[in-house]
């Protein structure tokens, strides 16, 4: 069983930045596709960004160059650097890992408000 633990969420003002981190317990973390999703009340969970074992990255259109995903396989951590945050980025952000099965973290709240 893979455990994913997110951290780094919080309350920020528009235009500010946050760095989300997700630590994984997976023995073979390097073979997982990992990424971040987000969800707001009443809406489906949506992809923010993911990165596969080869380093190929996919971003949602709404990221628009503001967010950067990265992974450190030695530390078993996936990061999401979020810059120029806007109120519409307010959501619970979930870490996700996939290899054969989907694995999810518990989520971390990001709130952008002035």
N, CA, C and O atoms as a GROMACS GRO file, in nm:
protein
  456
    1UNK      N    1   0.084  -0.118   0.000
    1UNK     CA    2   0.000   0.000   0.000
    1UNK      C    3   0.088   0.125   0.000
    1UNK      O    4   0.180   0.138   0.082
    2UNK      N    5   0.060   0.214  -0.092
    2UNK     CA    6   0.137   0.338  -0.102
    2UNK      C    7   0.068   0.445  -0.021
    2UNK      O    8  -0.053   0.466  -0.035
    3UNK      N    9   0.142   0.512   0.063
    3UNK     CA   10   0.090   0.626   0.138
    3UNK      C   11   0.151   0.754   0.085
    3UNK      O   12   0.271   0.762   0.058
    4UNK      N   13   0.066   0.854   0.070
    4UNK     CA   14   0.108   0.985   0.020
    4UNK      C   15   0.067   1.090   0.123
    4UNK      O   16  -0.048   1.095   0.164
    5UNK      N   17   0.161   1.172   0.163
    5UNK     CA   18   0.134   1.273   0.264
    5UNK      C   19   0.172   1.410   0.208
    5UNK      O   20   0.289   1.438   0.182
    6UNK      N   21   0.069   1.496   0.192
    6UNK     CA   22   0.092   1.630   0.139
    6UNK      C   23   0.119   1.729   0.250
    6UNK      O   24   0.079   1.709   0.365
    7UNK      N   25   0.186   1.835   0.215
    7UNK     CA   26   0.206   1.947   0.306
    7UNK      C   27   0.229   2.072   0.223
    7UNK      O   28   0.254   2.065   0.103
    8UNK      N   29   0.218   2.188   0.290
    8UNK     CA   30   0.249   2.313   0.223
    8UNK      C   31   0.131   2.400   0.189
    8UNK      O   32   0.148   2.512   0.143
    9UNK      N   33   0.010   2.349   0.210
    9UNK     CA   34  -0.107   2.432   0.182
    9UNK      C   35  -0.121   2.544   0.283
    9UNK      O   36  -0.049   2.549   0.383
   10UNK      N   37  -0.215   2.634   0.256
   10UNK     CA   38  -0.237   2.743   0.349
   10UNK      C   39  -0.316   2.854   0.287
   10UNK      O   40  -0.374   2.839   0.179
   11UNK      N   41  -0.318   2.967   0.356
   11UNK     CA   42  -0.389   3.086   0.311
   11UNK      C   43  -0.287   3.188   0.261
   11UNK      O   44  -0.195   3.226   0.332
   12UNK      N   45  -0.305   3.232   0.137
   12UNK     CA   46  -0.218   3.333   0.079
   12UNK      C   47  -0.303   3.438   0.009
   12UNK      O   48  -0.421   3.417  -0.018
   13UNK      N   49  -0.240   3.550  -0.020
   13UNK     CA   50  -0.307   3.656  -0.093
   13UNK      C   51  -0.285   3.639  -0.243
   13UNK      O   52  -0.189   3.574  -0.284
   14UNK      N   53  -0.372   3.695  -0.325
   14UNK     CA   54  -0.353   3.687  -0.471
   14UNK      C   55  -0.215   3.737  -0.511
   14UNK      O   56  -0.166   3.838  -0.462
   15UNK      N   57  -0.153   3.663  -0.602
   15UNK     CA   58  -0.020   3.697  -0.649
   15UNK      C   59   0.093   3.631  -0.573
   15UNK      O   60   0.208   3.634  -0.617
   16UNK      N   61   0.061   3.572  -0.460
   16UNK     CA   62   0.165   3.506  -0.380
   16UNK      C   63   0.189   3.362  -0.426
   16UNK      O   64   0.124   3.312  -0.518
   17UNK      N   65   0.282   3.298  -0.359
   17UNK     CA   66   0.325   3.165  -0.400
   17UNK      C   67   0.312   3.065  -0.285
   17UNK      O   68   0.311   3.102  -0.168
   18UNK      N   69   0.303   2.939  -0.323
   18UNK     CA   70   0.307   2.828  -0.228
   18UNK      C   71   0.384   2.713  -0.291
   18UNK      O   72   0.384   2.695  -0.412
   19UNK      N   73   0.450   2.636  -0.205
   19UNK     CA   74   0.516   2.514  -0.250
   19UNK      C   75   0.450   2.396  -0.180
   19UNK      O   76   0.457   2.384  -0.057
   20UNK      N   77   0.387   2.311  -0.258
   20UNK     CA   78   0.328   2.189  -0.204
   20UNK      C   79   0.429   2.075  -0.217
   20UNK      O   80   0.502   2.066  -0.315
   21UNK      N   81   0.431   1.990  -0.116
   21UNK     CA   82   0.519   1.874  -0.118
   21UNK      C   83   0.436   1.749  -0.088
   21UNK      O   84   0.337   1.755  -0.016
   22UNK      N   85   0.479   1.639  -0.144
   22UNK     CA   86   0.411   1.512  -0.120
   22UNK      C   87   0.518   1.406  -0.101
   22UNK      O   88   0.597   1.379  -0.191
   23UNK      N   89   0.519   1.346   0.016
   23UNK     CA   90   0.614   1.241   0.046
   23UNK      C   91   0.545   1.107   0.030
   23UNK      O   92   0.435   1.085   0.081
   24UNK      N   93   0.611   1.017  -0.042
   24UNK     CA   94   0.552   0.886  -0.071
   24UNK      C   95   0.623   0.775   0.004
   24UNK      O   96   0.742   0.783   0.033
   25UNK      N   97   0.547   0.672   0.034
   25UNK     CA   98   0.605   0.557   0.103
   25UNK      C   99   0.641   0.445   0.007
   25UNK      O  100   0.693   0.341   0.049
   26UNK      N  101   0.614   0.466  -0.121
   26UNK     CA  102   0.634   0.361  -0.221
   26UNK      C  103   0.779   0.316  -0.228
   26UNK      O  104   0.870   0.398  -0.236
   27UNK      N  105   0.800   0.185  -0.227
   27UNK     CA  106   0.936   0.131  -0.236
   27UNK      C  107   1.000   0.165  -0.369
   27UNK      O  108   1.118   0.201  -0.375
   28UNK      N  109   0.920   0.155  -0.476
   28UNK     CA  110   0.973   0.183  -0.610
   28UNK      C  111   0.910   0.310  -0.665
   28UNK      O  112   0.847   0.309  -0.771
   29UNK      N  113   0.927   0.416  -0.594
   29UNK     CA  114   0.864   0.545  -0.627
   29UNK      C  115   0.899   0.587  -0.770
   29UNK      O  116   0.816   0.648  -0.838
   30UNK      N  117   1.018   0.555  -0.814
   30UNK     CA  118   1.066   0.605  -0.943
   30UNK      C  119   0.988   0.550  -1.062
   30UNK      O  120   0.998   0.604  -1.172
   31UNK      N  121   0.910   0.444  -1.042
   31UNK     CA  122   0.835   0.389  -1.155
   31UNK      C  123   0.691   0.441  -1.159
   31UNK      O  124   0.616   0.408  -1.251
   32UNK      N  125   0.655   0.522  -1.060
   32UNK     CA  126   0.520   0.575  -1.056
   32UNK      C  127   0.508   0.703  -1.138
   32UNK      O  128   0.601   0.784  -1.143
   33UNK      N  129   0.396   0.719  -1.201
   33UNK     CA  130   0.357   0.850  -1.250
   33UNK      C  131   0.296   0.924  -1.131
   33UNK      O  132   0.207   0.870  -1.065
   34UNK      N  133   0.343   1.042  -1.104
   34UNK     CA  134   0.296   1.117  -0.987
   34UNK      C  135   0.246   1.254  -1.030
   34UNK      O  136   0.286   1.307  -1.134
   35UNK      N  137   0.159   1.309  -0.949
   35UNK     CA  138   0.107   1.440  -0.987
   35UNK      C  139   0.017   1.500  -0.882
   35UNK      O  140   0.007   1.451  -0.769
   36UNK      N  141  -0.047   1.608  -0.922
   36UNK     CA  142  -0.136   1.683  -0.835
   36UNK      C  143  -0.270   1.705  -0.902
   36UNK      O  144  -0.278   1.737  -1.020
   37UNK      N  145  -0.375   1.686  -0.825
   37UNK     CA  146  -0.510   1.718  -0.866
   37UNK      C  147  -0.566   1.818  -0.766
   37UNK      O  148  -0.511   1.838  -0.658
   38UNK      N  149  -0.678   1.882  -0.804
   38UNK     CA  150  -0.744   1.970  -0.711
   38UNK      C  151  -0.895   1.955  -0.723
   38UNK      O  152  -0.947   1.911  -0.826
   39UNK      N  153  -0.962   1.991  -0.616
   39UNK     CA  154  -1.108   1.977  -0.613
   39UNK      C  155  -1.169   2.087  -0.528
   39UNK      O  156  -1.119   2.120  -0.420
   40UNK      N  157  -1.278   2.143  -0.579
   40UNK     CA  158  -1.358   2.239  -0.504
   40UNK      C  159  -1.496   2.178  -0.481
   40UNK      O  160  -1.536   2.087  -0.554
   41UNK      N  161  -1.568   2.227  -0.382
   41UNK     CA  162  -1.700   2.168  -0.350
   41UNK      C  163  -1.792   2.168  -0.470
   41UNK      O  164  -1.807   2.269  -0.538
   42UNK      N  165  -1.854   2.056  -0.495
   42UNK     CA  166  -1.950   2.044  -0.603
   42UNK      C  167  -1.890   2.020  -0.740
   42UNK      O  168  -1.963   2.008  -0.838
   43UNK      N  169  -1.759   2.014  -0.747
   43UNK     CA  170  -1.693   1.992  -0.876
   43UNK      C  171  -1.611   1.864  -0.874
   43UNK      O  172  -1.573   1.814  -0.768
   44UNK      N  173  -1.585   1.813  -0.993
   44UNK     CA  174  -1.502   1.694  -1.004
   44UNK      C  175  -1.356   1.729  -0.978
   44UNK      O  176  -1.310   1.841  -1.001
   45UNK      N  177  -1.285   1.630  -0.929
   45UNK     CA  178  -1.142   1.647  -0.911
   45UNK      C  179  -1.078   1.663  -1.049
   45UNK      O  180  -1.111   1.590  -1.142
   46UNK      N  181  -0.986   1.759  -1.061
   46UNK     CA  182  -0.925   1.786  -1.191
   46UNK      C  183  -0.773   1.782  -1.182
   46UNK      O  184  -0.713   1.814  -1.079
   47UNK      N  185  -0.714   1.740  -1.292
   47UNK     CA  186  -0.568   1.734  -1.298
   47UNK      C  187  -0.509   1.874  -1.297
   47UNK      O  188  -0.557   1.964  -1.368
   48UNK      N  189  -0.406   1.892  -1.218
   48UNK     CA  190  -0.326   2.015  -1.220
   48UNK      C  191  -0.200   1.991  -1.302
   48UNK      O  192  -0.169   2.064  -1.396
   49UNK      N  193  -0.128   1.887  -1.265
   49UNK     CA  194  -0.005   1.852  -1.336
   49UNK      C  195   0.038   1.712  -1.296
   49UNK      O  196   0.009   1.667  -1.185
   50UNK      N  197   0.106   1.644  -1.387
   50UNK     CA  198   0.168   1.517  -1.350
   50UNK      C  199   0.300   1.502  -1.422
   50UNK      O  200   0.329   1.571  -1.520
   51UNK      N  201   0.379   1.409  -1.371
   51UNK     CA  202   0.511   1.383  -1.428
   51UNK      C  203   0.534   1.233  -1.426
   51UNK      O  204   0.516   1.168  -1.324
   52UNK      N  205   0.573   1.180  -1.539
   52UNK     CA  206   0.588   1.036  -1.547
   52UNK      C  207   0.732   0.996  -1.512
   52UNK      O  208   0.817   1.082  -1.491
   53UNK      N  209   0.759   0.865  -1.506
   53UNK     CA  210   0.894   0.822  -1.464
   53UNK      C  211   1.004   0.875  -1.555
   53UNK      O  212   1.119   0.888  -1.511
   54UNK      N  213   0.973   0.905  -1.679
   54UNK     CA  214   1.074   0.955  -1.772
   54UNK      C  215   1.091   1.106  -1.763
   54UNK      O  216   1.176   1.164  -1.831
   55UNK      N  217   1.009   1.169  -1.681
   55UNK     CA  218   1.019   1.313  -1.666
   55UNK      C  219   0.929   1.393  -1.757
   55UNK      O  220   0.937   1.516  -1.760
   56UNK      N  221   0.844   1.324  -1.832
   56UNK     CA  222   0.750   1.395  -1.919
   56UNK      C  223   0.640   1.455  -1.834
   56UNK      O  224   0.581   1.388  -1.749
   57UNK      N  225   0.614   1.583  -1.856
   57UNK     CA  226   0.521   1.659  -1.772
   57UNK      C  227   0.398   1.701  -1.851
   57UNK      O  228   0.406   1.738  -1.968
   58UNK      N  229   0.285   1.693  -1.784
   58UNK     CA  230   0.159   1.742  -1.838
   58UNK      C  231   0.102   1.844  -1.741
   58UNK      O  232   0.095   1.820  -1.621
   59UNK      N  233   0.062   1.957  -1.795
   59UNK     CA  234  -0.001   2.062  -1.715
   59UNK      C  235  -0.142   2.088  -1.766
   59UNK      O  236  -0.170   2.076  -1.885
   60UNK      N  237  -0.230   2.122  -1.673
   60UNK     CA  238  -0.362   2.167  -1.713
   60UNK      C  239  -0.350   2.304  -1.778
   60UNK      O  240  -0.257   2.380  -1.749
   61UNK      N  241  -0.442   2.334  -1.866
   61UNK     CA  242  -0.437   2.463  -1.936
   61UNK      C  243  -0.441   2.580  -1.839
   61UNK      O  244  -0.378   2.683  -1.864
   62UNK      N  245  -0.514   2.565  -1.731
   62UNK     CA  246  -0.531   2.679  -1.640
   62UNK      C  247  -0.402   2.712  -1.564
   62UNK      O  248  -0.393   2.817  -1.500
   63UNK      N  249  -0.303   2.623  -1.569
   63UNK     CA  250  -0.176   2.650  -1.502
   63UNK      C  251  -0.107   2.769  -1.568
   63UNK      O  252  -0.051   2.855  -1.500
   64UNK      N  253  -0.110   2.774  -1.701
   64UNK     CA  254  -0.062   2.888  -1.779
   64UNK      C  255   0.077   2.933  -1.740
   64UNK      O  256   0.102   3.054  -1.732
   65UNK      N  257   0.166   2.842  -1.715
   65UNK     CA  258   0.303   2.875  -1.683
   65UNK      C  259   0.325   2.921  -1.540
   65UNK      O  260   0.436   2.962  -1.506
   66UNK      N  261   0.224   2.916  -1.457
   66UNK     CA  262   0.238   2.964  -1.320
   66UNK      C  263   0.289   2.858  -1.224
   66UNK      O  264   0.353   2.889  -1.124
   67UNK      N  265   0.260   2.731  -1.255
   67UNK     CA  266   0.295   2.621  -1.165
   67UNK      C  267   0.406   2.537  -1.226
   67UNK      O  268   0.418   2.526  -1.348
   68UNK      N  269   0.487   2.478  -1.138
   68UNK     CA  270   0.593   2.388  -1.182
   68UNK      C  271   0.591   2.262  -1.098
   68UNK      O  272   0.597   2.268  -0.975
   69UNK      N  273   0.583   2.148  -1.164
   69UNK     CA  274   0.589   2.021  -1.094
   69UNK      C  275   0.729   1.962  -1.108
   69UNK      O  276   0.794   1.977  -1.211
   70UNK      N  277   0.773   1.897  -1.002
   70UNK     CA  278   0.903   1.830  -1.008
   70UNK      C  279   0.900   1.710  -0.913
   70UNK      O  280   0.814   1.699  -0.826
   71UNK      N  281   0.996   1.623  -0.932
   71UNK     CA  282   1.004   1.505  -0.847
   71UNK      C  283   1.148   1.479  -0.807
   71UNK      O  284   1.241   1.505  -0.883
   72UNK      N  285   1.164   1.426  -0.687
   72UNK     CA  286   1.294   1.384  -0.638
   72UNK      C  287   1.279   1.236  -0.602
   72UNK      O  288   1.230   1.203  -0.495
   73UNK      N  289   1.322   1.150  -0.692
   73UNK     CA  290   1.300   1.007  -0.671
   73UNK      C  291   1.383   0.953  -0.555
   73UNK      O  292   1.342   0.858  -0.488
   74UNK      N  293   1.497   1.012  -0.529
   74UNK     CA  294   1.580   0.966  -0.417
   74UNK      C  295   1.510   0.993  -0.284
   74UNK      O  296   1.518   0.912  -0.191
   75UNK      N  297   1.441   1.107  -0.275
   75UNK     CA  298   1.370   1.141  -0.152
   75UNK      C  299   1.224   1.097  -0.154
   75UNK      O  300   1.154   1.106  -0.053
   76UNK      N  301   1.179   1.049  -0.270
   76UNK     CA  302   1.040   1.006  -0.286
   76UNK      C  303   0.944   1.121  -0.259
   76UNK      O  304   0.847   1.106  -0.185
   77UNK      N  305   0.972   1.233  -0.320
   77UNK     CA  306   0.891   1.352  -0.301
   77UNK      C  307   0.853   1.409  -0.438
   77UNK      O  308   0.933   1.410  -0.531
   78UNK      N  309   0.730   1.456  -0.447
   78UNK     CA  310   0.686   1.531  -0.564
   78UNK      C  311   0.644   1.669  -0.516
   78UNK      O  312   0.576   1.683  -0.414
   79UNK      N  313   0.686   1.770  -0.590
   79UNK     CA  314   0.661   1.908  -0.553
   79UNK      C  315   0.568   1.975  -0.654
   79UNK      O  316   0.560   1.936  -0.770
   80UNK      N  317   0.499   2.076  -0.605
   80UNK     CA  318   0.423   2.165  -0.693
   80UNK      C  319   0.449   2.308  -0.647
   80UNK      O  320   0.398   2.352  -0.544
   81UNK      N  321   0.528   2.377  -0.725
   81UNK     CA  322   0.554   2.519  -0.698
   81UNK      C  323   0.444   2.599  -0.767
   81UNK      O  324   0.428   2.591  -0.888
   82UNK      N  325   0.371   2.675  -0.689
   82UNK     CA  326   0.259   2.752  -0.742
   82UNK      C  327   0.287   2.900  -0.723
   82UNK      O  328   0.300   2.949  -0.611
   83UNK      N  329   0.297   2.971  -0.835
   83UNK     CA  330   0.322   3.115  -0.833
   83UNK      C  331   0.202   3.189  -0.887
   83UNK      O  332   0.115   3.131  -0.952
   84UNK      N  333   0.198   3.317  -0.858
   84UNK     CA  334   0.088   3.403  -0.908
   84UNK      C  335  -0.047   3.342  -0.879
   84UNK      O  336  -0.134   3.335  -0.967
   85UNK      N  337  -0.066   3.298  -0.758
   85UNK     CA  338  -0.192   3.234  -0.722
   85UNK      C  339  -0.308   3.333  -0.728
   85UNK      O  340  -0.293   3.452  -0.697
   86UNK      N  341  -0.422   3.282  -0.768
   86UNK     CA  342  -0.543   3.362  -0.783
   86UNK      C  343  -0.656   3.299  -0.702
   86UNK      O  344  -0.648   3.180  -0.669
   87UNK      N  345  -0.759   3.375  -0.670
   87UNK     CA  346  -0.869   3.318  -0.592
   87UNK      C  347  -0.928   3.191  -0.653
   87UNK      O  348  -0.973   3.102  -0.580
   88UNK      N  349  -0.929   3.182  -0.785
   88UNK     CA  350  -0.984   3.062  -0.849
   88UNK      C  351  -0.897   2.939  -0.832
   88UNK      O  352  -0.937   2.828  -0.869
   89UNK      N  353  -0.778   2.956  -0.776
   89UNK     CA  354  -0.693   2.842  -0.744
   89UNK      C  355  -0.728   2.781  -0.608
   89UNK      O  356  -0.673   2.677  -0.570
   90UNK      N  357  -0.818   2.845  -0.536
   90UNK     CA  358  -0.860   2.792  -0.407
   90UNK      C  359  -0.924   2.654  -0.425
   90UNK      O  360  -1.018   2.637  -0.503
   91UNK      N  361  -0.871   2.556  -0.353
   91UNK     CA  362  -0.918   2.418  -0.367
   91UNK      C  363  -0.843   2.331  -0.266
   91UNK      O  364  -0.748   2.375  -0.202
   92UNK      N  365  -0.888   2.208  -0.256
   92UNK     CA  366  -0.809   2.107  -0.188
   92UNK      C  367  -0.721   2.040  -0.293
   92UNK      O  368  -0.770   1.993  -0.396
   93UNK      N  369  -0.593   2.037  -0.267
   93UNK     CA  370  -0.498   1.980  -0.362
   93UNK      C  371  -0.456   1.841  -0.313
   93UNK      O  372  -0.417   1.822  -0.198
   94UNK      N  373  -0.466   1.746  -0.405
   94UNK     CA  374  -0.438   1.606  -0.374
   94UNK      C  375  -0.316   1.556  -0.451
   94UNK      O  376  -0.299   1.582  -0.570
   95UNK      N  377  -0.233   1.487  -0.380
   95UNK     CA  378  -0.122   1.417  -0.443
   95UNK      C  379  -0.173   1.284  -0.500
   95UNK      O  380  -0.257   1.218  -0.438
   96UNK      N  381  -0.122   1.247  -0.614
   96UNK     CA  382  -0.166   1.124  -0.681
   96UNK      C  383  -0.045   1.048  -0.732
   96UNK      O  384   0.052   1.106  -0.782
   97UNK      N  385  -0.052   0.916  -0.718
   97UNK     CA  386   0.052   0.830  -0.773
   97UNK      C  387  -0.015   0.713  -0.843
   97UNK      O  388  -0.113   0.657  -0.794
   98UNK      N  389   0.040   0.677  -0.957
   98UNK     CA  390  -0.020   0.566  -1.033
   98UNK      C  391   0.086   0.470  -1.082
   98UNK      O  392   0.182   0.509  -1.149
   99UNK      N  393   0.067   0.345  -1.049
   99UNK     CA  394   0.136   0.233  -1.113
   99UNK      C  395   0.050   0.111  -1.085
   99UNK      O  396   0.048   0.062  -0.972
  100UNK      N  397  -0.018   0.064  -1.180
  100UNK     CA  398  -0.116  -0.044  -1.168
  100UNK      C  399  -0.244   0.007  -1.101
  100UNK      O  400  -0.354  -0.014  -1.153
  101UNK      N  401  -0.229   0.072  -0.988
  101UNK     CA  402  -0.345   0.126  -0.916
  101UNK      C  403  -0.326   0.275  -0.889
  101UNK      O  404  -0.215   0.329  -0.894
  102UNK      N  405  -0.440   0.340  -0.860
  102UNK     CA  406  -0.436   0.481  -0.821
  102UNK      C  407  -0.416   0.490  -0.669
  102UNK      O  408  -0.472   0.412  -0.592
  103UNK      N  409  -0.336   0.587  -0.629
  103UNK     CA  410  -0.313   0.614  -0.488
  103UNK      C  411  -0.328   0.763  -0.465
  103UNK      O  412  -0.282   0.845  -0.545
  104UNK      N  413  -0.393   0.799  -0.354
  104UNK     CA  414  -0.423   0.940  -0.326
  104UNK      C  415  -0.378   0.978  -0.186
  104UNK      O  416  -0.381   0.897  -0.093
  105UNK      N  417  -0.336   1.103  -0.173
  105UNK     CA  418  -0.311   1.158  -0.042
  105UNK      C  419  -0.440   1.209   0.019
  105UNK      O  420  -0.547   1.199  -0.041
  106UNK      N  421  -0.429   1.262   0.138
  106UNK     CA  422  -0.548   1.308   0.211
  106UNK      C  423  -0.590   1.449   0.169
  106UNK      O  424  -0.701   1.492   0.200
  107UNK      N  425  -0.504   1.517   0.100
  107UNK     CA  426  -0.536   1.651   0.050
  107UNK      C  427  -0.484   1.760   0.142
  107UNK      O  428  -0.471   1.742   0.263
  108UNK      N  429  -0.454   1.874   0.082
  108UNK     CA  430  -0.412   1.992   0.158
  108UNK      C  431  -0.486   2.113   0.103
  108UNK      O  432  -0.494   2.133  -0.018
  109UNK      N  433  -0.539   2.193   0.193
  109UNK     CA  434  -0.621   2.307   0.152
  109UNK      C  435  -0.534   2.424   0.110
  109UNK      O  436  -0.440   2.463   0.180
  110UNK      N  437  -0.566   2.479  -0.005
  110UNK     CA  438  -0.504   2.602  -0.053
  110UNK      C  439  -0.615   2.706  -0.067
  110UNK      O  440  -0.712   2.685  -0.139
  111UNK      N  441  -0.598   2.817   0.001
  111UNK     CA  442  -0.696   2.925  -0.004
  111UNK      C  443  -0.626   3.052  -0.046
  111UNK      O  444  -0.528   3.095   0.015
  112UNK      N  445  -0.678   3.113  -0.153
  112UNK     CA  446  -0.622   3.238  -0.204
  112UNK      C  447  -0.728   3.347  -0.186
  112UNK      O  448  -0.832   3.344  -0.252
  113UNK      N  449  -0.700   3.441  -0.099
  113UNK     CA  450  -0.798   3.545  -0.070
  113UNK      C  451  -0.726   3.668  -0.018
  113UNK      O  452  -0.622   3.659   0.047
  114UNK      N  453  -0.785   3.784  -0.048
  114UNK     CA  454  -0.724   3.910   0.000
  114UNK      C  455  -0.784   3.951   0.133
  114UNK      O  456  -0.746   4.054   0.188
   0.00000   0.00000   0.00000
